[in-house]
Amino acid sequence: MNPTLAAGRAIVFLAPHVKRLHVFVRRDLSATMSRYLIDRISALCNVEIHVGTDLTELAPSGDRLAGAIVRDRASGTSTRHEICLLFLFIGATPHTRWLNGSVTTDDKGFILTDASDSSLETSMPGVYAIGDVRAGSTKRVAAAVGDGAVAISQIHSYLSRLSKEVA
Ligand SMILES: Cc1cc2nc3c(=O)[nH]c(=O)nc-3n(C[C@H](O)[C@H](O)[C@H](O)COP(=O)(O)OP(=O)(O)OC[C@H]3O[C@@H](n4cnc5c(N)ncnc54)[C@H](O)[C@@H]3O)c2cc1C
């Protein structure tokens, strides 16, 4: 899922449960978020959007969060906001470094599969990639489950080809 979409939905979900909700974003919401979601967020009177900001530091109090330091990208000015809960929606990094180049990935680390014939096989024969970690996947639960079902069928075909070659 696109992180901005996830963030937008989280704002709509969380706002009714809190007194005040601060949203720190680097770009204007319209740059990445659908109009319908922006309109829903704009109608929430306890939501304050801080556009053009970077979260730079967290301020604890004992073992709890007490504040967040936020820098305005244009002016460079830092401001402290008193917050006690924080949710991060800033995208995802695939956990694939351990593969150590044994299968081909794109420049972000997502695993490439043979897109030419809808195969989910990676650059290593007999090794398949499914779900979010696969380059170009839809990043949704249903898509990951669908990939799983397709991969099982492709693995059956692979094993049957292999057993014919060995026989
Ligand atoms: C905040 C948020 C909200 C979302 N909301 C929705 C939504 O509303 N609807 C929707 O359809 N999708 C949503 N998604 C996306 C959805 O969660 C993913 O598309 C889905 O979970 C992908 O499934 P997956 O099995 O490919 O990956 P994951 O669910 O990420 O599972 C991968 C698993 O592999 C494990 N793992 C990683 N490395 C290793 C390793 N080396 N060895 C063994 N295990 C390992 C991980 O711990 C994890 O358990 C959301 C995602 C996020 C982050």
The ligand as an SDF file (V2000), in Angstrom:
LIG
                    3D

 53 58  0  0  0  0  0  0  0  0999 V2000
    0.4110    0.4400    8.1720 C   0  0  0  0  0  0  0  0  0  0  0  0
   -0.0250   -0.5070    7.0860 C   0  0  0  0  0  0  0  0  0  0  0  0
   -1.3490   -0.5840    6.7450 C   0  0  0  0  0  0  0  0  0  0  0  0
   -1.7530   -1.4710    5.7320 C   0  0  0  0  0  0  0  0  0  0  0  0
   -3.0790   -1.5460    5.4250 N   0  0  0  0  0  0  0  0  0  0  0  0
   -3.4850   -2.4280    4.4950 C   0  0  0  0  0  0  0  0  0  0  0  0
   -4.8700   -2.5520    4.1780 C   0  0  0  0  0  0  0  0  0  0  0  0
   -5.7380   -1.8560    4.7250 O   0  0  0  0  0  0  0  0  0  0  0  0
   -5.2240   -3.4450    3.2220 N   0  0  0  0  0  0  0  0  0  0  0  0
   -4.3060   -4.2350    2.5790 C   0  0  0  0  0  0  0  0  0  0  0  0
   -4.7000   -5.0570    1.7510 O   0  0  0  0  0  0  0  0  0  0  0  0
   -2.9940   -4.1340    2.8700 N   0  0  0  0  0  0  0  0  0  0  0  0
   -2.5570   -3.2490    3.8000 C   0  0  0  0  0  0  0  0  0  0  0  0
   -1.2290   -3.1350    4.0810 N   0  0  0  0  0  0  0  0  0  0  0  0
   -0.2610   -3.9300    3.2960 C   0  0  0  0  0  0  0  0  0  0  0  0
   -0.2110   -5.3740    3.7840 C   0  0  0  0  0  0  0  0  0  0  0  0
    0.0970   -5.3940    5.1760 O   0  0  0  0  0  0  0  0  0  0  0  0
    0.8580   -6.1060    2.9890 C   0  0  0  0  0  0  0  0  0  0  0  0
    0.6170   -5.9600    1.6010 O   0  0  0  0  0  0  0  0  0  0  0  0
    0.8930   -7.5860    3.3360 C   0  0  0  0  0  0  0  0  0  0  0  0
    1.0940   -7.7700    4.7230 O   0  0  0  0  0  0  0  0  0  0  0  0
    2.0120   -8.2570    2.5410 C   0  0  0  0  0  0  0  0  0  0  0  0
    2.1480   -9.5760    2.9760 O   0  0  0  0  0  0  0  0  0  0  0  0
    3.5430  -10.3100    2.8560 P   0  0  0  0  0  0  0  0  0  0  0  0
    3.3230  -11.6830    3.3680 O   0  0  0  0  0  0  0  0  0  0  0  0
    4.0820  -10.1310    1.4760 O   0  0  0  0  0  0  0  0  0  0  0  0
    4.5430   -9.5040    3.7890 O   0  0  0  0  0  0  0  0  0  0  0  0
    4.5190   -9.2930    5.3660 P   0  0  0  0  0  0  0  0  0  0  0  0
    3.1130   -9.2750    5.8980 O   0  0  0  0  0  0  0  0  0  0  0  0
    5.4090   -8.1140    5.5990 O   0  0  0  0  0  0  0  0  0  0  0  0
    5.1890  -10.6160    5.9260 O   0  0  0  0  0  0  0  0  0  0  0  0
    6.5670  -10.8840    5.7560 C   0  0  0  0  0  0  0  0  0  0  0  0
    7.0000  -11.7320    6.9450 C   0  0  0  0  0  0  0  0  0  0  0  0
    8.3300  -12.1990    6.7110 O   0  0  0  0  0  0  0  0  0  0  0  0
    9.0640  -12.0700    7.9020 C   0  0  0  0  0  0  0  0  0  0  0  0
   10.4910  -12.0150    7.5540 N   0  0  0  0  0  0  0  0  0  0  0  0
   11.1960  -10.9800    7.0650 C   0  0  0  0  0  0  0  0  0  0  0  0
   12.4860  -11.3460    6.8630 N   0  0  0  0  0  0  0  0  0  0  0  0
   12.5680  -12.6510    7.2120 C   0  0  0  0  0  0  0  0  0  0  0  0
   13.6340  -13.6110    7.2120 C   0  0  0  0  0  0  0  0  0  0  0  0
   14.8680  -13.2920    6.8090 N   0  0  0  0  0  0  0  0  0  0  0  0
   13.3560  -14.8470    7.6330 N   0  0  0  0  0  0  0  0  0  0  0  0
   12.1020  -15.2030    8.0210 C   0  0  0  0  0  0  0  0  0  0  0  0
   11.0470  -14.3370    8.0440 N   0  0  0  0  0  0  0  0  0  0  0  0
   11.2930  -13.0910    7.6440 C   0  0  0  0  0  0  0  0  0  0  0  0
    8.5400  -10.7920    8.5280 C   0  0  0  0  0  0  0  0  0  0  0  0
    8.8270  -10.7610    9.9110 O   0  0  0  0  0  0  0  0  0  0  0  0
    7.0380  -10.9240    8.2410 C   0  0  0  0  0  0  0  0  0  0  0  0
    6.3800  -11.6480    9.2410 O   0  0  0  0  0  0  0  0  0  0  0  0
   -0.8000   -2.2800    5.0760 C   0  0  0  0  0  0  0  0  0  0  0  0
    0.5440   -2.1950    5.4380 C   0  0  0  0  0  0  0  0  0  0  0  0
    0.9250   -1.3210    6.4290 C   0  0  0  0  0  0  0  0  0  0  0  0
    2.3960   -1.2450    6.8310 C   0  0  0  0  0  0  0  0  0  0  0  0
  1  2  1  0
  2  3  1  0
  2 52  2  0
  3  4  2  0
  4  5  1  0
  4 50  1  0
  5  6  2  0
  6  7  1  0
  6 13  1  0
  7  8  2  0
  7  9  1  0
  9 10  1  0
 10 11  2  0
 10 12  1  0
 12 13  2  0
 13 14  1  0
 14 15  1  0
 14 50  1  0
 15 16  1  0
 16 17  1  0
 16 18  1  0
 18 19  1  0
 18 20  1  0
 20 21  1  0
 20 22  1  0
 22 23  1  0
 23 24  1  0
 24 25  2  0
 24 26  1  0
 24 27  1  0
 27 28  1  0
 28 29  2  0
 28 30  1  0
 28 31  1  0
 31 32  1  0
 32 33  1  0
 33 34  1  0
 33 48  1  0
 34 35  1  0
 35 36  1  0
 35 46  1  0
 36 37  1  0
 36 45  1  0
 37 38  2  0
 38 39  1  0
 39 40  1  0
 39 45  2  0
 40 41  1  0
 40 42  2  0
 42 43  1  0
 43 44  2  0
 44 45  1  0
 46 47  1  0
 46 48  1  0
 48 49  1  0
 50 51  2  0
 51 52  1  0
 52 53  1  0
M  END
$$$$
